[in-house]
Amino acid sequence: MTLTHIFLGNDTYVPVHDITVKQLQTLLKTALSKTSKAEFERKMEISSFDTDCIIKVRKQISNVKLRNIFYRLIHNDFFTRSKMFKFKMTDSAECERCGAEETTKHLLWECPFSQLAWKNLNSILDEKKLGLDKIVSYEKIFDFGGTACATLIKLKIINEFIQIERPKHLSRDKICTLINLLINTEKYIALKNQQLNKFEERWKPFL
């Protein structure tokens, strides 16, 4: 009897000749009980996180920079003022925008300036008939079950939040400018990978 496929779990079988080193490493770690739970909820201080989003985002995003932002987000790996103060990298844990302690939750959601940015983004998503992707709570920031373009835009906004100088006024016009820059980058990647049709389908609401 010849081995043709290897079982990866979740009803997934991979042909022997197609299995990757990473998949084999994962299987071996599981067999040897060397795996550890990521504990995303604890890290992000949310009640639930759909780990299927990790695979979905990986498939959706070719932009390496924004993919990295996603992984930093779900591992709570942003340099907040609170974290930098703890490691004596700054002399204060206060948010430079509003004066409250800048934790990850504050940086991404609680700060009034972050709230304003999400409100402006939501109005744009509403306008483009992408209401299901709106950011209406802190937990919704970690929901990547929506469209690919909404996922990319959300990560682009988060990337703005973590700049050294935190943005105070991400108006609708500024967000539209960011979206257009993102679309241009995505189009360049699509042309390079000969996937222009996929790009046009993904960004149809904005083109």
Backbone as a printed PyTorch tensor [residue, N CA C, xyz], in Angstrom:
tensor([[[  0.8470,  -1.1930,   0.0000],
         [  0.0000,   0.0000,   0.0000],
         [  0.8830,   1.2440,   0.0000]],

        [[  0.6330,   2.1590,  -0.9230],
         [  1.4590,   3.3610,  -1.0550],
         [  0.7830,   4.5570,  -0.3930]],

        [[  1.5650,   5.3010,   0.3950],
         [  1.0550,   6.5120,   1.0490],
         [  0.9140,   7.6130,  -0.0050]],

        [[ -0.2950,   8.1380,  -0.1590],
         [ -0.5430,   9.1730,  -1.1700],
         [ -0.8810,  10.5300,  -0.5600]],

        [[ -1.5370,  10.5230,   0.6190],
         [ -1.9600,  11.7640,   1.2630],
         [ -1.6150,  11.7470,   2.7510]],

        [[ -1.4760,  12.9210,   3.3290],
         [ -1.2240,  13.0560,   4.7630],
         [ -2.3470,  13.8870,   5.3730]],

        [[ -2.8880,  13.4210,   6.4800],
         [ -3.9920,  14.0880,   7.1550],
         [ -3.4690,  15.2210,   8.0400]],

        [[ -3.9850,  16.4490,   7.8160],
         [ -3.5400,  17.6090,   8.5860],
         [ -4.5270,  17.9950,   9.6850]],

        [[ -5.6620,  17.3370,   9.7330],
         [ -6.7060,  17.7060,  10.6860],
         [ -7.8040,  18.5060,   9.9910]],

        [[ -8.9390,  18.6610,  10.6770],
         [-10.0770,  19.4230,  10.1290],
         [-10.4860,  18.9250,   8.7430]],

        [[-10.4960,  17.6100,   8.5680],
         [-10.9030,  17.0010,   7.2900],
         [-10.0410,  17.4500,   6.1070]],

        [[ -8.7840,  17.7720,   6.3810],
         [ -7.8750,  18.2370,   5.3250],
         [ -6.8000,  17.1970,   5.0540]],

        [[ -6.7130,  16.7770,   3.7860],
         [ -5.6820,  15.8340,   3.3570],
         [ -4.8300,  16.5100,   2.2850]],

        [[ -3.5230,  16.3480,   2.3920],
         [ -2.6080,  16.9580,   1.4220],
         [ -1.8190,  15.8540,   0.7240]],

        [[ -1.7130,  15.9170,  -0.6170],
         [ -0.8870,  14.9300,  -1.3280],
         [  0.5420,  14.9270,  -0.7780]],

        [[  1.1160,  13.7630,  -0.6610],
         [  2.4600,  13.6120,  -0.0820],
         [  3.4710,  14.5410,  -0.7430]],

        [[  3.4020,  14.6620,  -2.0680],
         [  4.3920,  15.4610,  -2.7890],
         [  4.1460,  16.9650,  -2.6590]],

        [[  2.9760,  17.3590,  -2.0990],
         [  2.6490,  18.7840,  -1.9810],
         [  2.8050,  19.3260,  -0.5670]],

        [[  3.0220,  18.4540,   0.3920],
         [  3.1040,  18.9140,   1.7750],
         [  4.3590,  19.7610,   1.9720]],

        [[  4.2320,  20.8240,   2.7860],
         [  5.3530,  21.7370,   3.0090],
         [  6.1120,  21.3670,   4.2790]],

        [[  7.3060,  21.9090,   4.3990],
         [  8.1160,  21.6890,   5.6070],
         [  7.3800,  22.2260,   6.8330]],

        [[  6.7490,  23.3900,   6.6750],
         [  6.0210,  24.0000,   7.7990],
         [  4.8840,  23.0950,   8.2690]],

        [[  4.1610,  22.4950,   7.3130],
         [  3.0710,  21.5900,   7.6830],
         [  3.5960,  20.3560,   8.4080]],

        [[  4.7220,  19.8270,   7.9440],
         [  5.3350,  18.6790,   8.6160],
         [  5.7910,  19.0390,  10.0260]],

        [[  6.3590,  20.2380,  10.1750],
         [  6.8060,  20.6830,  11.4950],
         [  5.6330,  20.7850,  12.4610]],

        [[  4.5060,  21.3040,  11.9510],
         [  3.3060,  21.4300,  12.7830],
         [  2.7980,  20.0600,  13.2170]],

        [[  2.7860,  19.1040,  12.2730],
         [  2.3490,  17.7410,  12.5980],
         [  3.2410,  17.1050,  13.6560]],

        [[  4.5480,  17.2740,  13.5070],
         [  5.4930,  16.6930,  14.4600],
         [  5.3510,  17.3230,  15.8400]],

        [[  5.1600,  18.6550,  15.8800],
         [  4.9750,  19.3300,  17.1680],
         [  3.7200,  18.8320,  17.8680]],

        [[  2.6580,  18.6260,  17.0840],
         [  1.4070,  18.1190,  17.6520],
         [  1.5920,  16.7020,  18.1790]],

        [[  2.2720,  15.8550,  17.3890],
         [  2.4990,  14.4610,  17.7860],
         [  3.3580,  14.3700,  19.0460]],

        [[  4.2990,  15.3060,  19.1840],
         [  5.2070,  15.2940,  20.3400],
         [  4.7210,  16.1800,  21.4790]],

        [[  3.4740,  16.7210,  21.3270],
         [  2.8810,  17.6080,  22.3530],
         [  3.7570,  18.8240,  22.6250]],

        [[  4.3160,  19.3680,  21.5540],
         [  5.1690,  20.5480,  21.6710],
         [  4.4390,  21.8370,  21.2800]],

        [[  3.1470,  21.7470,  21.0510],
         [  2.3980,  22.9280,  20.6460],
         [  1.9220,  23.7040,  21.8710]],

        [[  1.6830,  24.9870,  21.6850],
         [  1.1700,  25.8270,  22.7690],
         [  0.0350,  26.6910,  22.2300]],

        [[ -0.9530,  26.9630,  23.0680],
         [ -2.0930,  27.7710,  22.6570],
         [ -1.6880,  29.2320,  22.5560]],

        [[ -2.1090,  29.8970,  21.4850],
         [ -1.7090,  31.2820,  21.2580],
         [ -2.3500,  32.2500,  22.2450]],

        [[ -3.5210,  31.9180,  22.7910],
         [ -4.2190,  32.7500,  23.7610],
         [ -4.4600,  34.1600,  23.2280]],

        [[ -5.0310,  34.2330,  22.0380],
         [ -5.2750,  35.5230,  21.4150],
         [ -6.2020,  36.3950,  22.2610]],

        [[ -7.2580,  35.7810,  22.8190],
         [ -8.2160,  36.5590,  23.6100],
         [ -7.5290,  37.2440,  24.7880]],

        [[ -6.6540,  36.5180,  25.4720],
         [ -5.9560,  37.1050,  26.6270],
         [ -5.0390,  38.2330,  26.1810]],

        [[ -4.3190,  38.0090,  25.1080],
         [ -3.3840,  39.0240,  24.6200],
         [ -4.1030,  40.2980,  24.1880]],

        [[ -5.2460,  40.1100,  23.5250],
         [ -5.9440,  41.2510,  22.9460],
         [ -7.0270,  41.8160,  23.8650]],

        [[ -7.2780,  41.1070,  24.9820],
         [ -8.3060,  41.5260,  25.9350],
         [ -9.6830,  41.6080,  25.2770]],

        [[-10.0230,  40.5470,  24.5460],
         [-11.3430,  40.4380,  23.9350],
         [-11.9450,  39.0950,  24.3350]],

        [[-13.2550,  38.9530,  24.1480],
         [-13.9240,  37.7330,  24.6130],
         [-13.7910,  36.5670,  23.6460]],

        [[-13.6670,  36.8550,  22.3460],
         [-13.5340,  35.7610,  21.3850],
         [-12.7950,  36.2230,  20.1350]],

        [[-12.0830,  35.2910,  19.5180],
         [-11.3530,  35.5730,  18.2800],
         [-11.4380,  34.3520,  17.3830]],

        [[-11.8840,  34.5660,  16.1590],
         [-12.0150,  33.4790,  15.1950],
         [-10.6580,  33.2370,  14.5300]],

        [[ -9.9860,  32.1580,  14.9140],
         [ -8.6490,  31.8860,  14.3720],
         [ -8.6720,  31.5740,  12.8750]],

        [[ -9.8580,  31.2690,  12.3350],
         [ -9.9580,  31.0660,  10.8870],
         [ -9.6040,  32.3440,  10.1230]],

        [[ -9.7200,  33.4820,  10.8100],
         [ -9.3700,  34.7690,  10.1960],
         [ -7.8990,  34.8030,   9.7890]],

        [[ -7.0610,  34.0770,  10.5090],
         [ -5.6250,  34.0900,  10.2130],
         [ -5.3710,  33.5390,   8.8130]],

        [[ -6.0100,  32.4150,   8.5000],
         [ -5.8750,  31.8170,   7.1730],
         [ -6.5020,  32.7250,   6.1250]],

        [[ -7.6590,  33.2790,   6.4550],
         [ -8.3560,  34.1400,   5.4980],
         [ -7.5280,  35.3650,   5.1410]],

        [[ -6.9690,  36.0250,   6.1550],
         [ -6.1550,  37.2190,   5.9110],
         [ -4.9060,  36.8630,   5.1170]],

        [[ -4.3110,  35.7190,   5.4220],
         [ -3.1260,  35.2680,   4.6910],
         [ -3.4310,  35.1110,   3.2020]],

        [[ -4.6400,  34.6120,   2.9080],
         [ -5.0370,  34.4330,   1.5120],
         [ -5.4110,  35.7560,   0.8550]],

        [[ -5.9930,  36.6530,   1.6440],
         [ -6.4680,  37.9170,   1.0970],
         [ -5.3520,  38.9150,   0.7990]],

        [[ -4.3010,  38.8920,   1.6070],
         [ -3.3280,  39.9830,   1.5800],
         [ -1.9860,  39.5590,   0.9990]],

        [[ -1.5730,  40.2780,  -0.0570],
         [ -0.2450,  40.0860,  -0.6290],
         [  0.7120,  41.1610,  -0.1280]],

        [[  0.1480,  42.2530,   0.3680],
         [  0.9250,  43.3710,   0.8790],
         [  1.6510,  42.9520,   2.1580]],

        [[  2.9660,  42.7770,   2.0680],
         [  3.7560,  42.2350,   3.1860],
         [  3.6780,  43.1350,   4.4160]],

        [[  3.7130,  44.4390,   4.2030],
         [  3.6860,  45.3790,   5.3300],
         [  2.3810,  45.2630,   6.1110]],

        [[  1.2560,  45.2070,   5.4040],
         [ -0.0340,  45.1200,   6.0880],
         [ -0.2600,  43.7330,   6.6860]],

        [[  0.2920,  42.7140,   6.0740],
         [  0.2090,  41.3760,   6.6670],
         [  0.9500,  41.3640,   8.0030]],

        [[  2.0780,  42.0450,   8.0400],
         [  2.8460,  42.1400,   9.2840],
         [  2.0720,  42.9160,  10.3460]],

        [[  1.3430,  43.9660,   9.9390],
         [  0.5140,  44.7260,  10.8710],
         [ -0.5510,  43.8090,  11.4880]],

        [[ -1.1260,  42.9380,  10.6670],
         [ -2.1400,  42.0070,  11.1570],
         [ -1.5660,  41.0940,  12.2350]],

        [[ -0.3910,  40.5210,  11.9820],
         [  0.1980,  39.6070,  12.9570],
         [  0.6090,  40.3340,  14.2340]],

        [[  1.0780,  41.5500,  14.0950],
         [  1.4060,  42.3410,  15.2920],
         [  0.1320,  42.6700,  16.0780]],

        [[ -0.9500,  42.9290,  15.3550],
         [ -2.2200,  43.2420,  16.0050],
         [ -2.7060,  42.0730,  16.8500]],

        [[ -2.7560,  40.8690,  16.2800],
         [ -3.3360,  39.7340,  17.0090],
         [ -2.4040,  39.2070,  18.1030]],

        [[ -1.1300,  39.6550,  18.0880],
         [ -0.2050,  39.2640,  19.1530],
         [  0.0710,  40.4210,  20.1230]],

        [[ -0.7140,  41.4990,  19.9880],
         [ -0.5620,  42.6750,  20.8520],
         [  0.9020,  43.1300,  20.8960]],

        [[  1.4430,  43.3720,  19.7250],
         [  2.8750,  43.6540,  19.6040],
         [  3.1460,  45.1040,  19.1740]],

        [[  2.2520,  46.0250,  19.5510],
         [  2.4620,  47.4220,  19.2020],
         [  3.1740,  48.1500,  20.3400]],

        [[  4.0090,  49.1160,  19.9950],
         [  4.7260,  49.8960,  20.9930],
         [  3.8400,  51.0310,  21.4900]],

        [[  2.9980,  50.7030,  22.4740],
         [  2.1710,  51.7310,  23.0930],
         [  3.0270,  52.5330,  24.0750]],

        [[  2.5260,  53.7020,  24.4580],
         [  3.2560,  54.5070,  25.4430],
         [  3.3510,  53.7650,  26.7780]],

        [[  2.3090,  53.0060,  27.1100],
         [  2.3140,  52.2390,  28.3480],
         [  3.4290,  51.1970,  28.3380]],

        [[  3.5570,  50.5040,  27.2230],
         [  4.5960,  49.4820,  27.1020],
         [  5.9920,  50.1140,  27.0970]],

        [[  6.1340,  51.2150,  26.3720],
         [  7.4380,  51.8830,  26.3090],
         [  7.8400,  52.4570,  27.6560]],

        [[  6.8560,  52.9520,  28.4120],
         [  7.1450,  53.4860,  29.7490],
         [  7.6100,  52.3710,  30.6760]],

        [[  6.9790,  51.2120,  30.5560],
         [  7.3480,  50.0570,  31.3660],
         [  8.8000,  49.6760,  31.1510]],

        [[  9.2720,  49.7810,  29.8970],
         [ 10.6550,  49.4230,  29.5760],
         [ 11.5770,  50.6400,  29.5330]],

        [[ 11.1100,  51.7460,  30.1380],
         [ 11.8930,  52.9780,  30.2770],
         [ 12.3560,  53.5310,  28.9310]],

        [[ 11.4990,  53.3680,  27.9210],
         [ 11.7980,  53.9150,  26.6020],
         [ 11.2080,  55.3160,  26.4410]],

        [[ 10.3330,  55.6770,  27.3650],
         [  9.7280,  57.0080,  27.3630],
         [  9.4850,  57.4110,  28.8080]],

        [[  9.2850,  58.7090,  29.0430],
         [  9.1340,  59.1830,  30.4190],
         [  7.6800,  59.2590,  30.8750]],

        [[  6.7600,  58.8050,  30.0290],
         [  5.3460,  58.8520,  30.3950],
         [  4.5620,  57.7710,  29.6550]],

        [[  3.5070,  57.2760,  30.3050],
         [  2.6230,  56.2950,  29.6700],
         [  1.4020,  56.9700,  29.0690]],

        [[  1.3720,  58.3040,  29.1350],
         [  0.1910,  59.0400,  28.6850],
         [  0.1000,  59.1280,  27.1650]],

        [[ -1.1290,  59.0410,  26.6800],
         [ -1.4210,  59.2540,  25.2590],
         [ -1.1290,  60.7090,  24.9300]],

        [[ -0.3470,  60.9510,  23.9140],
         [  0.0170,  62.3150,  23.5420],
         [ -1.1490,  63.0620,  22.9000]],

        [[ -2.2150,  62.3070,  22.5600],
         [ -3.3720,  62.9470,  21.9390],
         [ -4.3940,  63.4220,  22.9620]],

        [[ -4.6170,  62.6080,  24.0140],
         [ -5.6880,  62.9810,  24.9520],
         [ -5.2690,  62.9700,  26.4210]],

        [[ -4.0910,  62.4070,  26.7400],
         [ -3.6030,  62.4390,  28.1140],
         [ -3.9010,  61.2090,  28.9510]],

        [[ -4.7620,  60.3080,  28.4740],
         [ -5.0480,  59.0710,  29.2200],
         [ -3.9070,  58.0700,  29.0170]],

        [[ -3.8810,  56.9980,  29.8160],
         [ -2.8470,  55.9810,  29.6370],
         [ -3.0340,  55.3080,  28.2810]],

        [[ -1.9510,  55.2290,  27.5110],
         [ -2.0430,  54.6600,  26.1660],
         [ -1.7180,  53.1740,  26.1810]],

        [[ -2.7470,  52.3630,  26.4170],
         [ -2.6570,  50.9210,  26.2450],
         [ -3.0240,  50.6080,  24.7950]],

        [[ -2.9460,  49.3420,  24.4180],
         [ -3.3440,  48.9680,  23.0570],
         [ -4.8190,  49.2840,  22.8160]],

        [[ -5.6490,  48.9660,  23.7970],
         [ -7.0770,  49.2350,  23.6500],
         [ -7.3400,  50.7240,  23.5050]],

        [[ -6.6100,  51.5140,  24.2680],
         [ -6.7850,  52.9690,  24.1660],
         [ -6.3100,  53.4690,  22.8040]],

        [[ -5.1520,  53.0130,  22.3810],
         [ -4.5790,  53.4510,  21.1110],
         [ -5.5090,  53.1680,  19.9470]],

        [[ -6.0820,  51.9540,  19.9290],
         [ -6.8910,  51.5370,  18.7840],
         [ -8.3630,  51.9040,  18.8880]],

        [[ -8.8580,  52.1230,  20.1250],
         [-10.2960,  52.3090,  20.2430],
         [-10.7310,  53.4190,  21.2040]],

        [[-10.2120,  53.4300,  22.4270],
         [-10.7480,  54.3050,  23.4640],
         [-10.4220,  55.7810,  23.2580]],

        [[ -9.2940,  56.0900,  22.6530],
         [ -8.9160,  57.4910,  22.4480],
         [ -9.9680,  58.1770,  21.5620]],

        [[-10.4280,  59.3720,  21.9480],
         [-11.4300,  60.0940,  21.1420],
         [-11.0080,  60.3010,  19.6940]],

        [[ -9.7140,  60.4600,  19.4550],
         [ -9.2270,  60.6650,  18.0920],
         [ -9.3040,  59.3720,  17.2690]],

        [[ -9.1150,  58.2320,  17.9360],
         [ -9.2850,  56.9410,  17.2590],
         [-10.7580,  56.7130,  16.9460]],

        [[-11.6220,  57.0550,  17.9120],
         [-13.0640,  56.9280,  17.7020],
         [-13.5130,  57.7450,  16.4860]],

        [[-12.9770,  58.9470,  16.3750],
         [-13.3390,  59.8050,  15.2470],
         [-12.9020,  59.1930,  13.9220]],

        [[-11.7040,  58.6100,  13.9060],
         [-11.1930,  57.9830,  12.6790],
         [-12.0950,  56.8250,  12.2500]],

        [[-12.4840,  55.9690,  13.2080],
         [-13.3540,  54.8430,  12.8740],
         [-14.7350,  55.3290,  12.4150]],

        [[-15.2290,  56.3840,  13.0490],
         [-16.5220,  56.9450,  12.6460],
         [-16.4680,  57.4190,  11.1940]],

        [[-15.3690,  58.0870,  10.8390],
         [-15.2130,  58.5650,   9.4620],
         [-15.0780,  57.4050,   8.4810]],

        [[-14.3450,  56.3570,   8.8920],
         [-14.2150,  55.1810,   8.0300],
         [-15.5670,  54.5000,   7.8460]],

        [[-16.3170,  54.3780,   8.9420],
         [-17.6320,  53.7410,   8.8640],
         [-18.5490,  54.4400,   7.8760]],

        [[-18.4830,  55.7630,   7.8410],
         [-19.3430,  56.5040,   6.9120],
         [-18.9460,  56.2260,   5.4700]],

        [[-17.6450,  56.0080,   5.2460],
         [-17.1650,  55.6720,   3.8950],
         [-17.6210,  54.2670,   3.5170]],

        [[-17.5080,  53.3230,   4.4610],
         [-17.9280,  51.9470,   4.1960],
         [-19.4330,  51.8720,   3.9520]],

        [[-20.1760,  52.6800,   4.6930],
         [-21.6230,  52.7560,   4.4780],
         [-21.9310,  53.2420,   3.0620]],

        [[-21.2100,  54.2700,   2.6760],
         [-21.3990,  54.8770,   1.3550],
         [-21.1120,  53.8820,   0.2410]],

        [[-20.1460,  52.9900,   0.4880],
         [-19.7550,  52.0020,  -0.5170],
         [-20.5150,  50.6830,  -0.3600]],

        [[-21.5720,  50.7190,   0.4710],
         [-22.3990,  49.5240,   0.6820],
         [-21.6160,  48.3770,   1.3070]],

        [[-20.7000,  48.7290,   2.2180],
         [-19.9140,  47.7210,   2.9310],
         [-20.2010,  47.7950,   4.4320]],

        [[-21.4620,  48.0260,   4.7630],
         [-21.8540,  48.2400,   6.1530],
         [-21.4980,  47.1010,   7.1010]],

        [[-21.4620,  45.8700,   6.6100],
         [-21.1620,  44.7360,   7.4750],
         [-19.7440,  44.7770,   8.0180]],

        [[-18.8850,  45.5780,   7.3950],
         [-17.4930,  45.6410,   7.8160],
         [-17.2150,  46.7980,   8.7800]],

        [[-18.2520,  47.4840,   9.2440],
         [-18.0500,  48.6700,  10.0720],
         [-17.4130,  48.3390,  11.4210]],

        [[-16.6210,  49.2860,  11.9300],
         [-15.9740,  49.1450,  13.2340],
         [-16.8570,  49.8490,  14.2620]],

        [[-17.5960,  49.0620,  15.0510],
         [-18.5260,  49.6460,  16.0150],
         [-18.1630,  49.2950,  17.4620]],

        [[-17.0820,  48.5540,  17.6570],
         [-16.6160,  48.2050,  19.0000],
         [-15.1480,  47.8030,  18.9110]],

        [[-14.4960,  47.7230,  20.0610],
         [-13.0880,  47.3120,  20.0900],
         [-12.9320,  45.9030,  19.5190]],

        [[-13.8310,  44.9990,  19.8920],
         [-13.7470,  43.6120,  19.4080],
         [-13.9090,  43.5370,  17.8900]],

        [[-14.6690,  44.4720,  17.3270],
         [-14.8960,  44.4490,  15.8830],
         [-13.6090,  44.7310,  15.1100]],

        [[-12.6510,  45.3790,  15.7470],
         [-11.3610,  45.6320,  15.1070],
         [-10.6760,  44.3140,  14.7600]],

        [[-10.9390,  43.2800,  15.5650],
         [-10.2980,  41.9800,  15.3880],
         [-11.1420,  41.0090,  14.5610]],

        [[-12.2200,  41.5220,  13.9840],
         [-13.0870,  40.7100,  13.1430],
         [-12.6730,  40.8900,  11.6850]],

        [[-12.1240,  39.8400,  11.1030],
         [-11.6680,  39.9130,   9.7180],
         [-12.4880,  38.9730,   8.8340]],

        [[-13.7930,  38.9390,   9.1140],
         [-14.6780,  38.0870,   8.3390],
         [-15.2950,  38.7920,   7.1470]],

        [[-14.9510,  40.0640,   6.9490],
         [-15.5480,  40.8490,   5.8730],
         [-14.8120,  40.7290,   4.5480]],

        [[-15.0140,  41.7270,   3.7050],
         [-14.4090,  41.7150,   2.3750],
         [-12.9120,  41.9900,   2.4400]],

        [[-12.2120,  41.5950,   1.3940],
         [-10.7600,  41.7900,   1.3470],
         [-10.3970,  43.2620,   1.3730]],

        [[-11.1220,  44.0930,   0.6230],
         [-10.7690,  45.5130,   0.5790],
         [-10.9940,  46.1700,   1.9430]],

        [[-12.0680,  45.7750,   2.6570],
         [-12.3160,  46.3290,   3.9860],
         [-11.2240,  45.9050,   4.9700]],

        [[-10.7550,  44.6680,   4.8470],
         [ -9.6580,  44.1810,   5.6870],
         [ -8.4010,  45.0090,   5.4650]],

        [[ -8.0730,  45.2520,   4.2100],
         [ -6.8800,  46.0320,   3.8790],
         [ -6.9970,  47.4630,   4.3840]],

        [[ -8.1620,  48.0640,   4.2240],
         [ -8.3650,  49.4400,   4.6810],
         [ -8.2510,  49.5200,   6.1960]],

        [[ -8.8530,  48.5510,   6.8950],
         [ -8.7680,  48.5310,   8.3590],
         [ -7.3100,  48.4680,   8.8180]],

        [[ -6.5300,  47.6000,   8.1970],
         [ -5.1120,  47.4710,   8.5730],
         [ -4.3240,  48.7300,   8.2240]],

        [[ -4.7190,  49.3910,   7.1470],
         [ -4.0680,  50.6480,   6.7680],
         [ -4.3170,  51.7180,   7.8290]],

        [[ -5.5440,  51.7800,   8.3610],
         [ -5.8670,  52.7320,   9.4190],
         [ -5.0750,  52.4040,  10.6890]],

        [[ -5.0250,  51.1230,  11.0420],
         [ -4.2630,  50.7050,  12.2190],
         [ -2.7940,  51.0740,  12.0640]],

        [[ -2.2720,  50.9100,  10.8510],
         [ -0.8870,  51.2900,  10.5840],
         [ -0.6570,  52.7840,  10.8460]],

        [[ -1.6620,  53.5990,  10.5590],
         [ -1.5570,  55.0280,  10.8520],
         [ -1.5300,  55.2690,  12.3590]],

        [[ -2.3480,  54.5280,  13.1070],
         [ -2.4250,  54.7060,  14.5540],
         [ -1.0880,  54.4560,  15.2470]],

        [[ -0.2770,  53.5440,  14.7120],
         [  0.9450,  53.1400,  15.4190],
         [  2.1830,  53.9170,  14.9750]],

        [[  1.9910,  54.9440,  14.1550],
         [  3.1290,  55.7730,  13.7750],
         [  3.6570,  56.5220,  15.0040]],

        [[  4.9140,  56.9480,  14.9590],
         [  5.5240,  57.6430,  16.1010],
         [  4.6730,  58.8420,  16.5080]],

        [[  4.2320,  59.6100,  15.5080],
         [  3.3180,  60.7210,  15.7850],
         [  1.8980,  60.2270,  15.5090]],

        [[  1.1350,  59.9990,  16.5740],
         [ -0.2080,  59.4560,  16.4310],
         [ -1.1120,  60.4680,  15.7040]],

        [[ -1.9350,  60.0010,  14.7770],
         [ -2.8040,  60.9210,  14.0280],
         [ -3.9450,  61.4590,  14.8800]],

        [[ -4.1660,  62.7660,  14.8080],
         [ -5.2370,  63.3850,  15.5870],
         [ -6.4960,  63.6200,  14.7620]],

        [[ -6.3260,  63.8630,  13.5030],
         [ -7.4860,  64.2300,  12.6990],
         [ -7.5160,  63.4350,  11.3970]],

        [[ -7.9180,  62.1730,  11.5000],
         [ -8.0820,  61.3620,  10.2900],
         [ -9.4850,  61.6250,   9.7400]],

        [[ -9.5950,  62.7030,   8.9920],
         [-10.8740,  63.1050,   8.4180],
         [-11.2650,  62.1680,   7.2820]],

        [[-12.4780,  62.3020,   6.8010],
         [-12.9210,  61.5110,   5.6540],
         [-11.9840,  61.7050,   4.4660]],

        [[-11.5960,  62.9580,   4.2180],
         [-10.7180,  63.2440,   3.0700],
         [ -9.3580,  62.5590,   3.2280]],

        [[ -8.8130,  62.5980,   4.4490],
         [ -7.5060,  61.9700,   4.6860],
         [ -7.6080,  60.4530,   4.5480]],

        [[ -8.7040,  59.8880,   5.0420],
         [ -8.8920,  58.4380,   4.9170],
         [ -9.0650,  58.0570,   3.4530]],

        [[ -9.7890,  58.8590,   2.6940],
         [ -9.9570,  58.6010,   1.2570],
         [ -8.6080,  58.6460,   0.5410]],

        [[ -7.7430,  59.5740,   0.9690],
         [ -6.3930,  59.6570,   0.3920],
         [ -5.6070,  58.3920,   0.7040]],

        [[ -5.7130,  57.9090,   1.9590],
         [ -5.0310,  56.6730,   2.3600],
         [ -5.5420,  55.4880,   1.5430]],

        [[ -6.8570,  55.4430,   1.3250],
         [ -7.4450,  54.3560,   0.5470],
         [ -6.9410,  54.3840,  -0.8880]],

        [[ -6.8540,  55.5770,  -1.4630],
         [ -6.3570,  55.7010,  -2.8400],
         [ -4.8980,  55.2750,  -2.9470]],

        [[ -4.0980,  55.6190,  -1.9440],
         [ -2.6950,  55.1830,  -1.9290],
         [ -2.6230,  53.6600,  -1.8290]],

        [[ -3.4860,  53.1000,  -1.0080],
         [ -3.5420,  51.6470,  -0.8460],
         [ -3.9570,  50.9740,  -2.1470]],

        [[ -4.9520,  51.5430,  -2.8150],
         [ -5.4220,  50.9870,  -4.0910],
         [ -4.3020,  51.0050,  -5.1250]],

        [[ -3.5330,  52.0910,  -5.1690],
         [ -2.4140,  52.1840,  -6.1140],
         [ -1.3570,  51.1190,  -5.8290]],

        [[ -1.0850,  50.8920,  -4.5380],
         [ -0.1200,  49.8560,  -4.1550],
         [ -0.6340,  48.4770,  -4.5390]],

        [[ -1.9170,  48.2280,  -4.2580],
         [ -2.5240,  46.9530,  -4.5830],
         [ -2.5410,  46.7050,  -6.0980]],

        [[ -2.7650,  47.7680,  -6.8590],
         [ -2.7760,  47.6260,  -8.3170],
         [ -1.3850,  47.2670,  -8.8320]],

        [[ -0.3690,  47.8870,  -8.2330],
         [  1.0160,  47.5800,  -8.6170],
         [  1.3340,  46.1100,  -8.3430]],

        [[  0.9240,  45.6320,  -7.1620],
         [  1.1620,  44.2290,  -6.7970],
         [  0.4110,  43.3040,  -7.7580]],

        [[ -0.8330,  43.6810,  -8.0850],
         [ -1.6540,  42.8620,  -8.9870],
         [ -1.0470,  42.7830, -10.3810]],

        [[ -0.5600,  43.9040, -10.8920],
         [  0.0750,  43.9160, -12.2160],
         [  1.3350,  43.0580, -12.2150]],

        [[  2.0760,  43.1620, -11.1390],
         [  3.3160,  42.3900, -11.0170],
         [  3.0280,  40.8890, -10.9920]],

        [[  1.8970,  40.5220, -10.3530],
         [  1.5340,  39.1050, -10.2280],
         [  0.5480,  38.6430, -11.2960]],

        [[  0.2910,  39.5450, -12.2590],
         [ -0.6460,  39.2550, -13.3500],
         [ -2.0160,  38.8520, -12.8040]],

        [[ -2.5160,  39.6450, -11.8560],
         [ -3.8090,  39.3750, -11.2330],
         [ -4.6980,  40.6240, -11.2540]],

        [[ -4.6790,  41.3400, -12.3710],
         [ -5.4290,  42.5870, -12.4720],
         [ -6.9360,  42.3510, -12.3260]],

        [[ -7.4570,  41.2690, -12.8960],
         [ -8.8890,  40.9800, -12.7870],
         [ -9.3110,  40.7810, -11.3390]],

        [[ -8.4630,  40.0820, -10.5870],
         [ -8.7360,  39.8500,  -9.1640],
         [ -8.7270,  41.1710,  -8.4050]],

        [[ -7.7790,  42.0400,  -8.7600],
         [ -7.6980,  43.3620,  -8.1270],
         [ -8.9640,  44.1690,  -8.3980]],

        [[ -9.4070,  44.1840,  -9.6400],
         [-10.5780,  44.9690, -10.0200],
         [-11.8390,  44.4500,  -9.3480]],

        [[-11.9470,  43.1470,  -9.1940],
         [-13.1000,  42.5630,  -8.5160],
         [-13.0890,  42.9250,  -7.0310]],

        [[-11.9030,  42.8680,  -6.4270],
         [-11.7600,  43.1570,  -5.0020],
         [-12.0970,  44.6100,  -4.6820]],

        [[-11.6560,  45.5260,  -5.5350],
         [-11.7980,  46.9610,  -5.2500],
         [-12.9540,  47.6060,  -6.0340]],

        [[-13.8390,  46.7950,  -6.5640],
         [-14.9520,  47.2960,  -7.3790],
         [-15.7150,  48.4520,  -6.7080]],

        [[-16.0350,  48.3760,  -5.4200],
         [-16.7940,  49.4710,  -4.8070],
         [-16.0670,  50.8220,  -4.8170]],

        [[-14.7300,  50.7860,  -4.9540],
         [-13.9590,  52.0210,  -4.8810],
         [-13.4460,  52.5100,  -6.2200]],

        [[-13.6320,  51.7010,  -7.2710],
         [-13.0810,  52.0670,  -8.5680],
         [-14.1350,  52.7800,  -9.4180]]])
